[in-house]
Amino acid sequence: MPVIFRSAMSAFSKLFRKSSADEKVTPEYLLALATEFYVQSHDFNGLPVHALEMEPDDLRALLRPLVEAGTAYVNYGDRHPNPHILAFEPESREQQLEKLATNDLAGACLYPTVGHLESVVDRDTYRGRPYSLELALGYPALGYHFFDLSILESYRNDPRYYYSFDISGRISIHDDHFRQSTMPERDQILLESFGLALQKDDGWGVVVFRRYLSSLSPEHQQIWKAKQEDDREKFAPHPDYLRSSILGDWHEKLSLFRAVLEEMKQINALAQHIGRPPLFRNTYSENWPNDFGYLIRPTGRELANFAGALDKMLSDNINRDFFQNEVPYEDEQTDKKGRTVVTQRGTIRILDEWIKAKVRCENPELIEHAIKTLKEIRKKRNPNAHTIRPDEYNVALFKEQAKLMRDAYRALVTLRQILQLHPAARDYEVPDVLENQEVWSF
């Protein structure tokens, strides 16, 4: 327990002993104490009942009518390890009374309920802070809201923010702009965690826990509120986001984006293992390109920017030294005047010809698919290179991006498996998560 919290509890215990000595402790008095403690604590904490220094049976007698009336809730820390925050919605009244009769109260905390707080909290205190108000009214800290993906656009596109987004994400101010005149204080925000939400129609959204939303500045809370999705039935948090953020467990599978990067790392490691230079100059293990991620808006421009980032990470990133001059890097042609013109071959063509020259594969269609995928990514990178077209908004582009990512991942698996065919790679062990292709398909 933090020193400040312990000091506050010590002062509270002394105050409670003095107050209770002057007057009889009633359920109403206990509720008033819990309410005052809750709204005045920094993180809307519950009142630790051990601070009351009462006999368990006497305490139960005071708590029971509050639970029966639905004005107070006892949190034992059995559903979430920290009883000092209200993580989840209270159980049913019957379950609460059953626990009150049998559970140990030593580590429990007392909370006023939403029904009670709505009648006593001054909403003007939280004007312009809708998510702070929700906590003040007793809604659980780990309750969550869904948002349109476009809410992330201004953060992703502003270089003053550090922005990352996969199954989970984070937004913070870059050190160079923290407490600097280059950015107003209201915009120097931290969103500690947010996650991917899945739509029933195969689109995506954003999910954020209430406790993180409440830490935003009033201006940014209102920006997020404007993008909040009202139809909660349309969305569900990604199961791995809930698994890691609520249960503290490892992800069950890799995202497609993480899987692509991990396959690139394995390809380079295999190349080194068989005595060759790396196939990719950069594996982007730490710093992902901002455009390498879920589409913020389903527009043609967004998809082209994504394809451009993916093409730079794959085809443009191929290291010619890997091929060790085993296939030509150039073409020579004679022009109309009899002069020799030398042109550089593209990396996709070099890779294709090297595979055809060096690899004997039982499933050549896999190689054809890999090369075709690299070409398709390049084509989508700049679809309007020779014409001017208006941008388009089409939710079907979400599915198109997902397919492109699945194809890119499959292409990299094929390249990795090609290198595994080398005699010197027989003792190389690929991590199980990649060998078993434990990857989410969306």
One Martini backbone bead per residue (centre of mass of N, CA, C, O) as a GRO file, in nm:
protein
  442
    1MET     BB    1   0.095   0.035   0.024
    2PRO     BB    2   0.098   0.349   0.000
    3VAL     BB    3   0.194   0.600   0.203
    4ILE     BB    4  -0.042   0.796   0.156
    5PHE     BB    5  -0.263   0.584   0.207
    6ARG     BB    6  -0.179   0.509   0.494
    7SER     BB    7  -0.208   0.793   0.613
    8ALA     BB    8  -0.507   0.827   0.551
    9MET     BB    9  -0.600   0.578   0.715
   10SER     BB   10  -0.492   0.670   0.987
   11ALA     BB   11  -0.662   0.927   1.002
   12PHE     BB   12  -0.934   0.785   0.970
   13SER     BB   13  -0.923   0.604   1.221
   14LYS     BB   14  -0.914   0.836   1.423
   15LEU     BB   15  -1.178   0.971   1.332
   16PHE     BB   16  -1.363   0.726   1.378
   17ARG     BB   17  -1.311   0.685   1.679
   18LYS     BB   18  -1.412   0.966   1.761
   19SER     BB   19  -1.695   0.954   1.633
   20SER     BB   20  -1.792   0.677   1.761
   21ALA     BB   21  -1.769   0.787   2.057
   22ASP     BB   22  -1.999   1.017   2.017
   23GLU     BB   23  -2.156   0.801   1.833
   24LYS     BB   24  -2.361   0.593   1.689
   25VAL     BB   25  -2.321   0.337   1.473
   26THR     BB   26  -2.455   0.340   1.150
   27PRO     BB   27  -2.533   0.264   0.837
   28GLU     BB   28  -2.551   0.563   0.746
   29TYR     BB   29  -2.273   0.646   0.853
   30LEU     BB   30  -2.109   0.442   0.690
   31LEU     BB   31  -2.198   0.542   0.411
   32ALA     BB   32  -2.086   0.829   0.441
   33LEU     BB   33  -1.792   0.746   0.472
   34ALA     BB   34  -1.762   0.588   0.204
   35THR     BB   35  -1.840   0.823   0.021
   36GLU     BB   36  -1.623   1.025   0.102
   37PHE     BB   37  -1.383   0.844   0.039
   38TYR     BB   38  -1.441   0.795  -0.260
   39VAL     BB   39  -1.459   1.098  -0.375
   40GLN     BB   40  -1.165   1.186  -0.237
   41SER     BB   41  -1.013   0.993  -0.378
   42HIS     BB   42  -0.801   0.956  -0.641
   43ASP     BB   43  -0.929   0.644  -0.743
   44PHE     BB   44  -1.188   0.555  -0.624
   45ASN     BB   45  -1.190   0.422  -0.338
   46GLY     BB   46  -1.228   0.196  -0.106
   47LEU     BB   47  -1.322   0.117   0.218
   48PRO     BB   48  -1.140  -0.016   0.457
   49VAL     BB   49  -1.273  -0.208   0.712
   50HIS     BB   50  -1.027  -0.226   0.911
   51ALA     BB   51  -1.040   0.084   0.993
   52LEU     BB   52  -1.291   0.044   1.194
   53GLU     BB   53  -1.237  -0.152   1.428
   54MET     BB   54  -1.433  -0.412   1.417
   55GLU     BB   55  -1.632  -0.652   1.465
   56PRO     BB   56  -1.748  -0.867   1.238
   57ASP     BB   57  -2.045  -0.891   1.339
   58ASP     BB   58  -2.097  -0.587   1.366
   59LEU     BB   59  -2.034  -0.520   1.072
   60ARG     BB   60  -2.247  -0.699   0.937
   61ALA     BB   61  -2.492  -0.556   1.068
   62LEU     BB   62  -2.432  -0.286   0.908
   63LEU     BB   63  -2.411  -0.398   0.606
   64ARG     BB   64  -2.671  -0.549   0.536
   65PRO     BB   65  -2.877  -0.310   0.486
   66LEU     BB   66  -2.710  -0.188   0.252
   67VAL     BB   67  -2.723  -0.429   0.061
   68GLU     BB   68  -3.033  -0.460   0.057
   69ALA     BB   69  -3.069  -0.152  -0.055
   70GLY     BB   70  -2.831  -0.084  -0.270
   71THR     BB   71  -2.593   0.132  -0.140
   72ALA     BB   72  -2.385  -0.111  -0.101
   73TYR     BB   73  -2.047  -0.259  -0.146
   74VAL     BB   74  -1.855  -0.558  -0.116
   75ASN     BB   75  -1.502  -0.595  -0.163
   76TYR     BB   76  -1.280  -0.892  -0.161
   77GLY     BB   77  -1.083  -0.968  -0.410
   78ASP     BB   78  -1.202  -1.232  -0.585
   79ARG     BB   79  -1.223  -1.104  -0.890
   80HIS     BB   80  -1.002  -0.897  -0.804
   81PRO     BB   81  -0.693  -0.839  -0.652
   82ASN     BB   82  -0.809  -0.532  -0.615
   83PRO     BB   83  -1.019  -0.388  -0.372
   84HIS     BB   84  -0.952  -0.064  -0.418
   85ILE     BB   85  -1.108  -0.133  -0.680
   86LEU     BB   86  -1.378  -0.111  -0.909
   87ALA     BB   87  -1.379  -0.330  -1.163
   88PHE     BB   88  -1.676  -0.446  -1.132
   89GLU     BB   89  -1.971  -0.542  -1.127
   90PRO     BB   90  -2.186  -0.624  -0.917
   91GLU     BB   91  -2.344  -0.853  -0.785
   92SER     BB   92  -2.591  -0.992  -0.677
   93ARG     BB   93  -2.770  -0.959  -0.396
   94GLU     BB   94  -2.752  -1.257  -0.313
   95GLN     BB   95  -2.445  -1.290  -0.336
   96GLN     BB   96  -2.368  -1.070  -0.136
   97LEU     BB   97  -2.506  -1.192   0.115
   98GLU     BB   98  -2.355  -1.459   0.113
   99LYS     BB   99  -2.071  -1.336   0.150
  100LEU     BB  100  -2.123  -1.175   0.409
  101ALA     BB  101  -2.171  -1.441   0.584
  102THR     BB  102  -1.867  -1.587   0.498
  103ASN     BB  103  -1.661  -1.379   0.450
  104ASP     BB  104  -1.371  -1.219   0.479
  105LEU     BB  105  -1.311  -0.875   0.597
  106ALA     BB  106  -1.010  -0.788   0.617
  107GLY     BB  107  -0.974  -0.705   0.281
  108ALA     BB  108  -1.212  -0.528   0.255
  109CYS     BB  109  -1.434  -0.307   0.062
  110LEU     BB  110  -1.629  -0.009   0.062
  111TYR     BB  111  -1.912   0.079  -0.152
  112PRO     BB  112  -2.083   0.287  -0.322
  113THR     BB  113  -2.343   0.311  -0.528
  114VAL     BB  114  -2.495   0.430  -0.798
  115GLY     BB  115  -2.770   0.488  -0.666
  116HIS     BB  116  -2.642   0.673  -0.447
  117LEU     BB  117  -2.445   0.867  -0.605
  118GLU     BB  118  -2.664   1.007  -0.789
  119SER     BB  119  -2.775   1.170  -0.519
  120VAL     BB  120  -2.471   1.319  -0.428
  121VAL     BB  121  -2.329   1.402  -0.677
  122ASP     BB  122  -2.153   1.667  -0.824
  123ARG     BB  123  -2.150   1.723  -1.159
  124ASP     BB  124  -1.994   1.997  -1.184
  125THR     BB  125  -1.715   1.885  -1.094
  126TYR     BB  126  -1.723   1.713  -1.397
  127ARG     BB  127  -1.708   1.913  -1.608
  128GLY     BB  128  -1.589   1.779  -1.914
  129ARG     BB  129  -1.575   1.471  -1.754
  130PRO     BB  130  -1.734   1.193  -1.830
  131TYR     BB  131  -1.540   0.962  -1.710
  132SER     BB  132  -1.506   1.073  -1.427
  133LEU     BB  133  -1.807   1.069  -1.361
  134GLU     BB  134  -1.850   0.766  -1.378
  135LEU     BB  135  -1.669   0.702  -1.137
  136ALA     BB  136  -1.813   0.886  -0.929
  137LEU     BB  137  -2.088   0.705  -0.979
  138GLY     BB  138  -1.968   0.385  -0.967
  139TYR     BB  139  -1.836   0.288  -1.208
  140PRO     BB  140  -1.635   0.068  -1.337
  141ALA     BB  141  -1.300   0.073  -1.422
  142LEU     BB  142  -1.339  -0.201  -1.624
  143GLY     BB  143  -1.507  -0.063  -1.789
  144TYR     BB  144  -1.631  -0.013  -2.131
  145HIS     BB  145  -1.564   0.143  -2.450
  146PHE     BB  146  -1.661   0.230  -2.776
  147PHE     BB  147  -1.490   0.319  -3.093
  148ASP     BB  148  -1.403   0.488  -3.347
  149LEU     BB  149  -1.113   0.463  -3.525
  150SER     BB  150  -1.077   0.776  -3.596
  151ILE     BB  151  -0.974   0.870  -3.311
  152LEU     BB  152  -0.659   0.797  -3.388
  153GLU     BB  153  -0.560   0.989  -3.614
  154SER     BB  154  -0.431   1.239  -3.464
  155TYR     BB  155  -0.213   1.067  -3.319
  156ARG     BB  156  -0.074   0.921  -3.554
  157ASN     BB  157  -0.017   1.206  -3.724
  158ASP     BB  158   0.140   1.301  -3.463
  159PRO     BB  159   0.481   1.332  -3.379
  160ARG     BB  160   0.434   1.406  -3.064
  161TYR     BB  161   0.343   1.115  -3.060
  162TYR     BB  162   0.320   0.806  -2.912
  163TYR     BB  163   0.232   0.527  -3.130
  164SER     BB  164   0.043   0.221  -3.069
  165PHE     BB  165  -0.104  -0.065  -3.270
  166ASP     BB  166  -0.281  -0.360  -3.210
  167ILE     BB  167  -0.439  -0.531  -2.996
  168SER     BB  168  -0.275  -0.319  -2.854
  169GLY     BB  169  -0.236   0.015  -2.703
  170ARG     BB  170  -0.062   0.349  -2.716
  171ILE     BB  171  -0.053   0.689  -2.573
  172SER     BB  172   0.205   0.945  -2.595
  173ILE     BB  173   0.430   1.175  -2.514
  174HIS     BB  174   0.701   1.302  -2.618
  175ASP     BB  175   0.978   1.408  -2.460
  176ASP     BB  176   1.027   1.672  -2.640
  177HIS     BB  177   0.707   1.772  -2.548
  178PHE     BB  178   0.728   1.766  -2.250
  179ARG     BB  179   0.665   2.053  -2.106
  180GLN     BB  180   0.623   2.220  -2.373
  181SER     BB  181   0.552   2.478  -2.608
  182THR     BB  182   0.481   2.270  -2.850
  183MET     BB  183   0.245   2.193  -2.633
  184PRO     BB  184  -0.034   2.181  -2.493
  185GLU     BB  185  -0.136   2.060  -2.195
  186ARG     BB  186  -0.408   1.931  -2.294
  187ASP     BB  187  -0.229   1.738  -2.510
  188GLN     BB  188  -0.063   1.594  -2.268
  189ILE     BB  189  -0.118   1.272  -2.302
  190LEU     BB  190  -0.234   0.952  -2.150
  191LEU     BB  191  -0.288   0.626  -2.296
  192GLU     BB  192  -0.216   0.334  -2.158
  193SER     BB  193  -0.479   0.176  -2.285
  194PHE     BB  194  -0.582  -0.011  -2.577
  195GLY     BB  195  -0.815  -0.180  -2.805
  196LEU     BB  196  -0.940  -0.417  -3.001
  197ALA     BB  197  -1.238  -0.421  -3.192
  198LEU     BB  198  -1.516  -0.618  -3.294
  199GLN     BB  199  -1.722  -0.654  -3.562
  200LYS     BB  200  -1.988  -0.814  -3.705
  201ASP     BB  201  -1.900  -0.687  -4.007
  202ASP     BB  202  -1.567  -0.702  -3.997
  203GLY     BB  203  -1.486  -0.476  -3.842
  204TRP     BB  204  -1.355  -0.203  -3.645
  205GLY     BB  205  -1.236  -0.097  -3.319
  206VAL     BB  206  -1.239   0.062  -2.998
  207VAL     BB  207  -1.112  -0.014  -2.666
  208VAL     BB  208  -1.182   0.134  -2.333
  209PHE     BB  209  -1.112   0.191  -2.023
  210ARG     BB  210  -1.230   0.400  -1.786
  211ARG     BB  211  -0.965   0.463  -1.628
  212TYR     BB  212  -0.817   0.582  -1.884
  213LEU     BB  213  -1.018   0.800  -1.971
  214SER     BB  214  -1.005   0.968  -1.695
  215SER     BB  215  -0.694   1.072  -1.757
  216LEU     BB  216  -0.788   1.270  -1.939
  217SER     BB  217  -0.846   1.549  -2.056
  218PRO     BB  218  -1.122   1.728  -2.100
  219GLU     BB  219  -1.085   1.767  -2.406
  220HIS     BB  220  -1.035   1.456  -2.469
  221GLN     BB  221  -1.288   1.340  -2.349
  222GLN     BB  222  -1.476   1.486  -2.554
  223ILE     BB  223  -1.360   1.364  -2.809
  224TRP     BB  224  -1.425   1.070  -2.736
  225LYS     BB  225  -1.729   1.102  -2.685
  226ALA     BB  226  -1.795   1.174  -2.990
  227LYS     BB  227  -1.680   0.858  -3.072
  228GLN     BB  228  -1.886   0.700  -2.935
  229GLU     BB  229  -2.046   0.395  -2.919
  230ASP     BB  230  -2.381   0.304  -2.865
  231ASP     BB  231  -2.366   0.014  -3.002
  232ARG     BB  232  -2.258  -0.252  -2.818
  233GLU     BB  233  -2.355  -0.505  -2.994
  234LYS     BB  234  -2.139  -0.463  -3.237
  235PHE     BB  235  -1.922  -0.530  -3.014
  236ALA     BB  236  -1.589  -0.675  -2.930
  237PRO     BB  237  -1.339  -0.762  -2.762
  238HIS     BB  238  -1.051  -0.878  -2.793
  239PRO     BB  239  -0.960  -1.166  -2.643
  240ASP     BB  240  -0.653  -1.088  -2.594
  241TYR     BB  241  -0.704  -0.824  -2.446
  242LEU     BB  242  -0.857  -0.942  -2.207
  243ARG     BB  243  -0.650  -1.155  -2.125
  244SER     BB  244  -0.418  -0.944  -2.053
  245SER     BB  245  -0.580  -0.707  -1.889
  246ILE     BB  246  -0.749  -0.893  -1.685
  247LEU     BB  247  -0.578  -1.177  -1.639
  248GLY     BB  248  -0.261  -1.168  -1.721
  249ASP     BB  249  -0.221  -1.310  -1.988
  250TRP     BB  250  -0.128  -1.451  -2.256
  251HIS     BB  251  -0.145  -1.470  -2.566
  252GLU     BB  252  -0.277  -1.705  -2.780
  253LYS     BB  253  -0.192  -1.519  -3.026
  254LEU     BB  254  -0.097  -1.375  -3.311
  255SER     BB  255  -0.080  -1.125  -3.495
  256LEU     BB  256  -0.033  -1.044  -3.816
  257PHE     BB  257   0.177  -0.825  -3.763
  258ARG     BB  258   0.362  -0.985  -3.571
  259ALA     BB  259   0.405  -1.230  -3.758
  260VAL     BB  260   0.556  -1.085  -3.982
  261LEU     BB  261   0.797  -0.994  -3.806
  262GLU     BB  262   0.879  -1.276  -3.703
  263GLU     BB  263   0.937  -1.398  -3.982
  264MET     BB  264   1.163  -1.203  -4.057
  265LYS     BB  265   1.351  -1.288  -3.829
  266GLN     BB  266   1.371  -1.589  -3.910
  267ILE     BB  267   1.487  -1.549  -4.190
  268ASN     BB  268   1.749  -1.411  -4.095
  269ALA     BB  269   1.842  -1.639  -3.907
  270LEU     BB  270   1.857  -1.856  -4.127
  271ALA     BB  271   2.059  -1.719  -4.309
  272GLN     BB  272   2.286  -1.723  -4.102
  273HIS     BB  273   2.284  -2.034  -4.051
  274ILE     BB  274   2.360  -2.082  -4.379
  275GLY     BB  275   2.569  -1.838  -4.461
  276ARG     BB  276   2.402  -1.567  -4.498
  277PRO     BB  277   2.275  -1.294  -4.561
  278PRO     BB  278   2.025  -1.107  -4.508
  279LEU     BB  279   1.718  -1.054  -4.658
  280PHE     BB  280   1.670  -0.825  -4.448
  281ARG     BB  281   1.764  -0.511  -4.340
  282ASN     BB  282   1.483  -0.492  -4.178
  283THR     BB  283   1.255  -0.592  -3.894
  284TYR     BB  284   1.096  -0.393  -3.703
  285SER     BB  285   1.081  -0.475  -3.393
  286GLU     BB  286   1.033  -0.184  -3.250
  287ASN     BB  287   0.965   0.010  -3.514
  288TRP     BB  288   0.683   0.083  -3.645
  289PRO     BB  289   0.511   0.179  -3.888
  290ASN     BB  290   0.228   0.365  -3.870
  291ASP     BB  291   0.091   0.225  -4.138
  292PHE     BB  292   0.137  -0.050  -3.977
  293GLY     BB  293  -0.200  -0.123  -3.965
  294TYR     BB  294  -0.495  -0.053  -3.892
  295LEU     BB  295  -0.742   0.091  -4.029
  296ILE     BB  296  -0.889   0.395  -3.956
  297ARG     BB  297  -0.995   0.413  -4.252
  298PRO     BB  298  -1.203   0.303  -4.528
  299THR     BB  299  -0.975   0.399  -4.755
  300GLY     BB  300  -0.782   0.428  -5.028
  301ARG     BB  301  -0.553   0.587  -4.893
  302GLU     BB  302  -0.506   0.404  -4.652
  303LEU     BB  303  -0.441   0.149  -4.815
  304ALA     BB  304  -0.200   0.270  -4.971
  305ASN     BB  305  -0.030   0.336  -4.720
  306PHE     BB  306  -0.014   0.050  -4.619
  307ALA     BB  307   0.109  -0.079  -4.875
  308GLY     BB  308   0.360   0.099  -4.868
  309ALA     BB  309   0.473  -0.004  -4.601
  310LEU     BB  310   0.479  -0.307  -4.678
  311ASP     BB  311   0.666  -0.277  -4.926
  312LYS     BB  312   0.908  -0.155  -4.771
  313MET     BB  313   0.934  -0.410  -4.576
  314LEU     BB  314   0.978  -0.602  -4.821
  315SER     BB  315   1.081  -0.544  -5.117
  316ASP     BB  316   1.259  -0.284  -5.039
  317ASN     BB  317   1.411  -0.472  -4.803
  318ILE     BB  318   1.580  -0.631  -4.985
  319ASN     BB  319   1.887  -0.807  -4.987
  320ARG     BB  320   2.114  -0.862  -5.238
  321ASP     BB  321   2.341  -1.015  -5.080
  322PHE     BB  322   2.192  -1.284  -5.038
  323PHE     BB  323   2.239  -1.391  -5.351
  324GLN     BB  324   2.545  -1.390  -5.437
  325ASN     BB  325   2.532  -1.368  -5.759
  326GLU     BB  326   2.330  -1.615  -5.866
  327VAL     BB  327   2.188  -1.373  -6.003
  328PRO     BB  328   2.091  -1.130  -6.187
  329TYR     BB  329   2.073  -0.759  -6.143
  330GLU     BB  330   2.079  -0.717  -6.460
  331ASP     BB  331   2.007  -0.548  -6.771
  332GLU     BB  332   2.078  -0.577  -7.124
  333GLN     BB  333   2.047  -0.323  -7.381
  334THR     BB  334   1.974  -0.210  -7.713
  335ASP     BB  335   1.944   0.062  -7.874
  336LYS     BB  336   1.888   0.237  -8.170
  337LYS     BB  337   2.212   0.334  -8.148
  338GLY     BB  338   2.377   0.081  -8.010
  339ARG     BB  339   2.345   0.110  -7.711
  340THR     BB  340   2.413   0.025  -7.386
  341VAL     BB  341   2.156  -0.071  -7.152
  342VAL     BB  342   2.132  -0.047  -6.800
  343THR     BB  343   1.920  -0.238  -6.578
  344GLN     BB  344   1.758  -0.280  -6.289
  345ARG     BB  345   1.647  -0.519  -6.098
  346GLY     BB  346   1.407  -0.624  -5.917
  347THR     BB  347   1.355  -0.786  -5.619
  348ILE     BB  348   1.129  -0.976  -5.705
  349ARG     BB  349   1.274  -1.098  -5.949
  350ILE     BB  350   1.523  -1.201  -5.805
  351LEU     BB  351   1.377  -1.388  -5.611
  352ASP     BB  352   1.233  -1.561  -5.820
  353GLU     BB  353   1.493  -1.661  -5.972
  354TRP     BB  354   1.634  -1.787  -5.730
  355ILE     BB  355   1.421  -1.998  -5.660
  356LYS     BB  356   1.419  -2.139  -5.940
  357ALA     BB  357   1.736  -2.211  -5.924
  358LYS     BB  358   1.747  -2.343  -5.602
  359VAL     BB  359   1.449  -2.467  -5.582
  360ARG     BB  360   1.281  -2.769  -5.469
  361CYS     BB  361   0.930  -2.797  -5.491
  362GLU     BB  362   0.624  -2.961  -5.418
  363ASN     BB  363   0.480  -2.651  -5.398
  364PRO     BB  364   0.476  -2.414  -5.635
  365GLU     BB  365   0.217  -2.249  -5.559
  366LEU     BB  366   0.341  -2.108  -5.312
  367ILE     BB  367   0.547  -1.940  -5.466
  368GLU     BB  368   0.350  -1.799  -5.653
  369HIS     BB  369   0.194  -1.663  -5.425
  370ALA     BB  370   0.424  -1.497  -5.305
  371ILE     BB  371   0.495  -1.330  -5.559
  372LYS     BB  372   0.211  -1.223  -5.614
  373THR     BB  373   0.184  -1.070  -5.347
  374LEU     BB  374   0.417  -0.869  -5.384
  375LYS     BB  375   0.291  -0.744  -5.640
  376GLU     BB  376   0.021  -0.657  -5.516
  377ILE     BB  377   0.134  -0.463  -5.309
  378ARG     BB  378   0.269  -0.275  -5.513
  379LYS     BB  379   0.010  -0.198  -5.664
  380LYS     BB  380  -0.139  -0.073  -5.403
  381ARG     BB  381   0.059   0.156  -5.332
  382ASN     BB  382  -0.002   0.304  -5.645
  383PRO     BB  383  -0.295   0.333  -5.810
  384ASN     BB  384  -0.250   0.669  -5.892
  385ALA     BB  385   0.013   0.732  -6.065
  386HIS     BB  386  -0.154   0.813  -6.365
  387THR     BB  387  -0.388   0.943  -6.185
  388ILE     BB  388  -0.688   1.122  -6.087
  389ARG     BB  389  -0.860   1.040  -5.783
  390PRO     BB  390  -1.095   1.001  -5.576
  391ASP     BB  391  -1.167   0.922  -5.285
  392GLU     BB  392  -1.267   0.634  -5.084
  393TYR     BB  393  -1.551   0.489  -4.906
  394ASN     BB  394  -1.510   0.145  -4.774
  395VAL     BB  395  -1.573  -0.119  -4.567
  396ALA     BB  396  -1.438  -0.344  -4.753
  397LEU     BB  397  -1.136  -0.259  -4.687
  398PHE     BB  398  -1.100  -0.424  -4.436
  399LYS     BB  399  -1.098  -0.700  -4.582
  400GLU     BB  400  -0.871  -0.634  -4.780
  401GLN     BB  401  -0.652  -0.600  -4.569
  402ALA     BB  402  -0.673  -0.877  -4.436
  403LYS     BB  403  -0.598  -1.036  -4.691
  404LEU     BB  404  -0.322  -0.905  -4.741
  405MET     BB  405  -0.203  -1.002  -4.470
  406ARG     BB  406  -0.241  -1.305  -4.511
  407ASP     BB  407  -0.067  -1.319  -4.767
  408ALA     BB  408   0.194  -1.205  -4.646
  409TYR     BB  409   0.228  -1.420  -4.432
  410ARG     BB  410   0.231  -1.665  -4.626
  411ALA     BB  411   0.483  -1.573  -4.784
  412LEU     BB  412   0.681  -1.582  -4.540
  413VAL     BB  413   0.645  -1.875  -4.472
  414THR     BB  414   0.756  -1.977  -4.740
  415LEU     BB  415   1.040  -1.851  -4.716
  416ARG     BB  416   1.113  -1.997  -4.455
  417GLN     BB  417   1.072  -2.290  -4.565
  418ILE     BB  418   1.288  -2.274  -4.780
  419LEU     BB  419   1.530  -2.240  -4.581
  420GLN     BB  420   1.466  -2.514  -4.428
  421LEU     BB  421   1.575  -2.697  -4.675
  422HIS     BB  422   1.844  -2.660  -4.589
  423PRO     BB  423   2.086  -2.859  -4.465
  424ALA     BB  424   2.186  -2.641  -4.240
  425ALA     BB  425   1.869  -2.628  -4.111
  426ARG     BB  426   1.797  -2.894  -3.950
  427ASP     BB  427   1.875  -2.762  -3.647
  428TYR     BB  428   1.656  -2.556  -3.672
  429GLU     BB  429   1.440  -2.369  -3.445
  430VAL     BB  430   1.118  -2.292  -3.452
  431PRO     BB  431   0.886  -2.144  -3.309
  432ASP     BB  432   0.586  -2.273  -3.228
  433VAL     BB  433   0.397  -2.031  -3.305
  434LEU     BB  434   0.504  -2.053  -3.607
  435GLU     BB  435   0.497  -2.352  -3.680
  436ASN     BB  436   0.173  -2.356  -3.594
  437GLN     BB  437   0.027  -2.094  -3.673
  438GLU     BB  438  -0.049  -1.887  -3.420
  439VAL     BB  439  -0.290  -1.695  -3.583
  440TRP     BB  440  -0.471  -1.441  -3.646
  441SER     BB  441  -0.705  -1.361  -3.918
  442PHE     BB  442  -0.755  -1.028  -3.813
   0.00000   0.00000   0.00000
